[in-house]
């Protein structure tokens, strides 16, 4: 899955399955805010996630939010990746090396396992429900592809 194929899939499903912003939306992070987020998370964010926030800012797939990088981190930034990751880490739902990218009403938590990395700096995405976790995708781009391609639950 390359970015042009993923962009095409996103555009084909925009307004129906996908509700994303665009490269000029207010959720497109500044380089300073990106550095701050990576410092708060304690990891470098993977290229496919950075591509997503730079091109789409953030949004939802089938009504499930994909966490973004808010312009300012505050208590109102509930959809921010750093805010959500800190909350899930503090509650003990994920480890200190995990970065939460989405969660839903079914109790599923999707996270980047930053203890595993490929040569491109990508992390696999895992899904956790209760105490059970399993690999969901090889990277964030594949995660998006699978979420968009999956029929609504």
C-alpha positions as CSV (number, residue, x, y, z in Angstrom):
1,X,0.0,0.0,0.0
2,X,1.6,3.3,-1.1
3,X,0.4,6.8,-0.2
4,X,-1.2,7.5,-3.6
5,X,-3.3,4.3,-3.4
6,X,-4.3,5.2,0.2
7,X,-5.1,8.8,-0.9
8,X,-7.3,7.4,-3.7
9,X,-9.1,5.1,-1.2
10,X,-9.7,8.0,1.2
11,X,-11.0,10.3,-1.6
12,X,-13.3,7.5,-2.9
13,X,-14.8,7.1,0.6
14,X,-14.8,10.8,1.7
15,X,-18.1,12.0,3.2
16,X,-19.4,8.4,3.5
17,X,-17.0,6.2,5.4
18,X,-14.3,8.8,5.9
19,X,-14.5,12.3,7.5
20,X,-11.0,13.8,7.3
21,X,-9.8,17.3,7.0
22,X,-7.2,18.4,4.4
23,X,-3.7,19.9,4.3
24,X,-4.9,23.4,5.1
25,X,-7.2,22.5,8.0
26,X,-6.6,23.8,11.5
27,X,-5.5,20.4,12.7
28,X,-2.4,20.3,10.4
29,X,0.4,20.5,13.0
30,X,3.1,23.0,13.0
31,X,6.7,21.7,13.2
32,X,6.9,23.0,16.8
33,X,3.7,21.3,17.8
34,X,5.0,18.1,16.2
35,X,8.3,18.2,18.1
36,X,6.3,18.9,21.3
37,X,4.1,15.9,20.7
38,X,7.0,13.6,20.0
39,X,8.7,14.8,23.2
40,X,5.5,14.2,25.2
41,X,5.2,10.7,23.7
42,X,8.9,9.9,24.1
43,X,9.1,8.6,20.5
44,X,9.5,9.7,17.0
45,X,6.2,9.4,15.1
46,X,6.2,7.1,12.0
47,X,6.3,8.5,8.5
48,X,2.8,7.2,7.6
49,X,1.2,8.9,10.6
50,X,3.0,12.1,9.8
51,X,1.8,11.9,6.2
52,X,-1.7,11.5,7.5
53,X,-1.7,14.5,9.8
54,X,0.0,16.7,7.3
55,X,-2.4,15.8,4.5
56,X,-5.6,15.3,6.4
57,X,-5.1,16.8,9.9
58,X,-7.3,14.2,11.5
59,X,-10.8,12.8,11.4
60,X,-13.0,9.7,11.6
61,X,-13.5,6.4,9.9
62,X,-17.0,5.0,10.3
63,X,-17.4,7.5,13.2
64,X,-14.3,6.3,15.1
65,X,-11.8,9.1,15.6
66,X,-8.2,8.7,14.5
67,X,-6.3,10.7,17.0
68,X,-4.5,13.8,15.6
69,X,-2.2,16.5,16.9
70,X,-4.2,19.5,18.1
71,X,-2.8,23.0,17.7
72,X,-2.5,23.4,21.5
73,X,-2.5,20.6,24.0
74,X,-5.0,21.2,26.9
75,X,-7.7,19.4,28.9
76,X,-10.1,20.0,25.9
77,X,-7.8,18.2,23.5
78,X,-9.5,14.9,23.9
79,X,-8.8,13.8,20.3
80,X,-5.1,14.6,20.5
81,X,-2.7,11.6,20.2
82,X,-0.6,12.8,23.2
83,X,-3.6,13.4,25.4
84,X,-5.1,10.0,24.6
85,X,-1.9,8.1,24.9
86,X,-1.1,9.7,28.3
87,X,-4.6,8.8,29.5
88,X,-4.4,5.2,28.4
89,X,-0.8,4.9,29.8
90,X,-1.8,6.4,33.1
91,X,-4.8,4.0,33.4
92,X,-2.5,1.0,32.7
93,X,-4.3,0.0,29.5
94,X,-1.2,0.3,27.4
95,X,2.5,0.2,28.1
96,X,4.8,3.3,28.3
97,X,6.1,2.5,24.8
98,X,2.7,2.3,23.1
99,X,1.1,5.3,21.3
100,X,-2.7,5.1,21.1
101,X,-4.1,6.1,17.7
102,X,-7.8,5.2,18.1
103,X,-10.3,3.6,20.4
104,X,-14.0,2.8,20.2
105,X,-17.1,1.9,22.0
106,X,-16.4,-1.8,21.6
107,X,-13.5,-1.5,24.0
108,X,-10.9,-1.8,21.2
109,X,-7.7,0.2,21.6
110,X,-5.5,0.6,18.5
111,X,-1.9,1.5,19.3
112,X,1.5,1.8,17.7
113,X,3.9,-0.6,19.4
114,X,7.1,1.5,19.3
115,X,9.2,-1.2,20.8
116,X,9.2,-2.7,17.3
117,X,10.3,-0.7,14.3
118,X,11.2,-1.4,10.7
119,X,14.0,0.2,8.6
120,X,11.6,3.1,7.6
121,X,10.8,4.0,11.2
122,X,7.3,2.5,11.0
123,X,5.7,0.7,14.0
124,X,3.2,-2.1,13.8
125,X,-0.3,-1.4,15.0
126,X,-1.8,-3.6,17.6
127,X,-5.4,-4.0,18.8
128,X,-6.2,-4.6,22.4
129,X,-9.5,-5.7,23.9
130,X,-9.3,-6.3,27.7
131,X,-6.1,-8.3,28.3
132,X,-6.0,-9.7,24.8
133,X,-3.8,-8.0,22.2
134,X,-2.8,-9.0,18.7
135,X,-1.1,-7.4,15.7
136,X,-3.6,-5.6,13.5
137,X,-1.4,-4.0,10.8
138,X,2.3,-3.6,9.8
139,X,2.1,0.2,10.0
140,X,-0.3,3.2,10.3
141,X,-1.0,3.3,6.6
142,X,-2.1,-0.3,6.5
143,X,-4.2,0.4,9.6
144,X,-6.0,3.2,7.8
145,X,-6.5,1.0,4.7
146,X,-8.0,-1.8,6.8
147,X,-10.3,0.5,8.8
148,X,-11.6,2.2,5.7
149,X,-12.0,-1.0,3.8
150,X,-13.8,-2.8,6.6
151,X,-17.5,-2.9,6.5
152,X,-19.2,-0.9,9.3
153,X,-19.5,-2.9,12.5
